[in-house]
């Protein structure tokens, strides 16, 4: 997540309630990094979210609870091929790791 994107996420989170982050990241590493950034702060300590734990709920488009909320034809057209070709289990495991680490 670039510095401008971090600043935008921070601004939106500060201005609005009930912000949820939906990722479409292609691998476990990027999933973990982005999830960590919006939950506990920028792990590289380089951007506007360095040391800023927003605590935002974060989901991935491949998660069953998200897929159920998207019309089947839309999901098929926009995400199904990616889900079949990527290491979905590893991506979701990376996200679970961040969630479990964020539990007080």
Number of C-alpha atoms within 10 A of each C-alpha: 14 10 13 11 13 20 15 13 21 17 11 12 17 11 9 8 8 8 15 13 15 14 16 15 18 15 16 18 14 17 25 20 19 21 29 24 27 25 22 19 22 23 15 11 12 11 19 18 23 15 15 16 16 17 19 18 14 20 20 20 19 23 13 9 11 12 17 11 10 12 9 12 9 11 17 14 10 11 14 16 11 16 17 10 9 14 13 18 14 14 22 19 14 19 25 17 13 20 18 9 12 13 7 4
